[in-house]
């Protein structure tokens, strides 16, 4: 069977990454977390002082965008982590400081252009599962399987809150919910590659599904496209 591209888009904290990682492990495909790439750019900008008082020094970031090298590695348990210029930054990019600035950074045209080039390079050979906001609409509009995942704001905020607590942080639920709503608005209203469902994407609202149910649903969609491709071959 031809090694296909699976594009998974959707709102923040809706479980895209978890589902994508699980499917990748079961199929042998490569998983690419594009959200982590934008988070890494955001972390770089924060460290360099390009973000202050909710204002981004875009000109300074533009001058250094080509100095930002993002790759992925795996630990001894097979868990993927994000590498920024040779440093494992997986934990740091998942904190609230980065979360509060990642959507504005992601809305910058030259940032999206640079990340899109890298994402297309990573997926050039197929056999990938890539999740993000614009994979099925911009990065790989011809992907053989496109999924759009969503869930209610409150449920997504609760999932994000629980994740942060498990990592030892002490966020306020109201702050996490506010962040989810703000990111939804920015992601959906930015001028470059806004978050939207591709016309041929399959929608999954996983608000009231267990992880097992979500993973089974996604595996069934993969098997369907696999069967369809084998019939054509």
C-alpha positions in Angstrom: 0.0 0.0 0.0 1.2 3.5 -0.7 2.4 5.3 2.4 -0.2 8.0 2.9 -0.3 11.4 4.7 -2.8 11.7 7.5 -3.7 15.3 8.4 -5.3 15.9 11.8 -6.5 19.4 12.5 -8.6 20.9 15.3 -8.9 23.2 18.2 -6.4 23.5 21.1 -6.5 20.8 23.8 -8.8 18.6 22.0 -6.6 15.5 22.1 -5.1 15.7 18.6 -1.6 14.9 19.6 -2.5 11.9 21.8 -4.7 10.3 19.1 -2.0 11.0 16.5 0.8 9.5 18.6 -1.3 6.4 19.3 -2.1 5.8 15.6 1.5 6.4 14.7 2.7 3.8 17.2 0.2 1.2 15.8 0.9 1.8 12.1 4.6 2.5 12.2 4.0 5.9 10.7 6.1 9.0 11.7 4.3 11.5 14.0 4.9 15.2 13.5 3.6 17.6 16.2 3.4 20.9 14.3 1.9 22.6 17.4 5.2 21.9 19.2 7.1 23.6 16.3 5.1 26.8 16.9 5.6 26.5 20.6 9.3 26.2 20.1 9.4 29.4 18.0 7.4 31.1 20.8 9.9 29.9 23.4 12.8 31.2 21.3 11.1 34.5 21.0 10.4 34.7 24.8 14.0 33.8 25.6 15.3 36.5 23.2 13.0 39.1 24.7 11.0 39.5 21.5 7.7 39.3 23.4 6.9 41.8 26.2 3.6 43.2 27.4 1.7 41.1 24.8 3.6 42.8 22.0 5.8 40.9 19.6 9.0 42.4 18.1 8.3 40.9 14.7 11.2 42.6 12.9 13.7 41.0 15.4 12.0 37.6 15.1 12.1 37.9 11.3 15.8 38.5 11.3 16.4 35.3 13.3 13.7 33.0 12.0 16.3 31.1 9.9 18.4 30.5 13.1 15.5 28.5 14.7 16.1 24.8 14.1 13.4 22.4 15.3 13.7 18.7 15.3 12.2 15.8 17.3 13.7 13.0 19.3 12.5 10.0 21.3 13.4 9.0 24.9 14.1 5.5 26.1 10.4 4.8 26.4 9.6 5.9 22.9 8.1 9.2 23.8 8.7 12.0 21.4 10.2 15.3 22.5 10.9 18.6 20.8 14.4 19.9 20.2 15.1 23.6 19.8 18.6 24.3 18.4 19.9 21.1 20.0 18.1 21.4 23.4 15.3 19.3 24.6 12.6 21.8 25.4 9.5 19.5 25.6 8.6 20.4 29.2 9.2 24.1 28.8 7.1 24.6 25.7 4.0 23.1 27.4 3.8 25.7 30.2 1.3 28.5 30.4 3.9 31.2 29.5 4.3 29.7 26.1 0.6 28.8 25.8 -0.3 32.5 26.3 1.8 33.6 23.4 1.8 30.8 20.9 -1.3 31.8 19.0 -0.1 35.4 18.3 3.3 34.0 17.2 1.5 31.4 15.0 -0.5 34.1 13.3 2.6 35.8 11.9 2.9 35.2 8.2 6.7 34.6 7.9 6.6 32.2 10.9 3.9 30.1 9.2 5.7 30.2 5.9 9.0 29.0 7.5 7.2 26.2 9.5 5.2 25.1 6.4 8.4 24.6 4.4 9.8 22.5 7.2 6.6 20.5 7.6 6.4 19.7 3.9 10.0 18.6 3.9 9.3 16.3 6.8 6.3 14.8 5.1 7.7 14.5 1.6 8.0 10.7 1.6 4.6 10.1 3.1 4.0 7.6 5.9 3.4 10.5 8.3 0.7 11.6 10.7 0.8 15.4 11.2 -1.5 17.4 13.5 -2.0 21.1 13.8 -4.4 23.8 12.7 -3.8 24.0 8.9 -2.4 20.6 7.8 -5.4 19.6 5.7 -6.0 23.1 4.3 -2.6 24.5 3.7 0.4 22.2 4.4 -1.0 19.0 2.8 -4.3 19.9 1.0 -4.0 16.6 -0.9 -3.6 14.4 2.1 -5.3 11.1 1.7 -7.0 11.2 5.1 -8.1 14.4 6.8 -9.6 14.6 10.3 -10.9 17.6 12.1 -11.3 17.2 15.9 -13.1 19.4 18.3 -14.7 19.4 21.8 -16.5 21.9 24.0 -14.4 24.8 25.4 -15.0 23.7 29.0 -14.0 20.1 28.4 -10.8 21.2 26.5 -9.9 23.6 29.3 -10.4 20.8 31.9 -8.2 18.5 30.0 -5.5 21.2 29.7 -5.9 22.1 33.4 -5.5 18.4 34.5 -2.4 18.1 32.3 -0.7 21.1 33.9 -1.5 19.9 37.4 0.0 16.5 36.6 3.2 18.4 35.6 3.3 20.1 39.0 1.9 23.5 38.0 -0.9 25.2 39.9 -3.0 27.1 37.3 -6.4 28.5 37.9 -9.1 26.8 35.8 -10.5 30.2 34.9 -7.2 31.2 33.4 -6.9 28.0 31.4 -10.4 28.4 30.1 -9.7 32.0 29.1 -6.5 30.9 27.3 -8.5 28.2 25.4 -11.1 30.8 24.3 -8.4 33.3 23.3 -6.5 30.8 21.3 -9.6 29.6 19.5 -10.4 33.2 18.4 -6.9 34.0 17.3 -6.5 30.6 15.5 -9.8 31.0 13.7 -9.4 34.7 12.7 -5.8 35.1 11.7 -5.3 36.3 8.1 -2.8 33.5 7.2 -3.9 29.9 7.2 -6.7 30.3 9.8 -8.1 27.2 11.6 -10.9 25.8 9.6 -12.2 22.4 8.6 -11.1 21.2 5.1 -14.1 20.6 2.9 -13.2 16.8 2.7 -12.2 16.4 6.4 -14.1 14.0 8.6 -15.3 15.7 11.8 -14.9 14.1 15.3 -16.4 15.8 18.4 -14.7 13.8 21.2 -16.3 15.8 24.1 -17.7 12.7 25.6 -15.4 9.9 24.3 -12.8 8.0 26.2 -9.3 7.8 24.9 -10.0 4.2 23.9 -13.1 5.2 21.9 -11.2 8.0 20.2 -8.3 5.8 19.3 -10.6 3.1 17.9 -12.5 5.6 15.9 -9.3 7.0 14.3 -7.9 3.5 13.6 -11.2 2.6 11.8 -10.8 5.7 9.6 -7.2 4.7 8.8 -8.3 1.1 7.9 -11.0 2.4 5.7 -8.6 4.6 3.6 -6.1 1.8 3.6 -8.7 -0.6 2.2 -9.8 1.9 -0.4 -6.2 2.4 -1.6 -5.6 -1.3 -1.8 -8.7 -1.8 -3.9 -7.4 0.9 -6.3 -4.0 -0.8 -6.5 
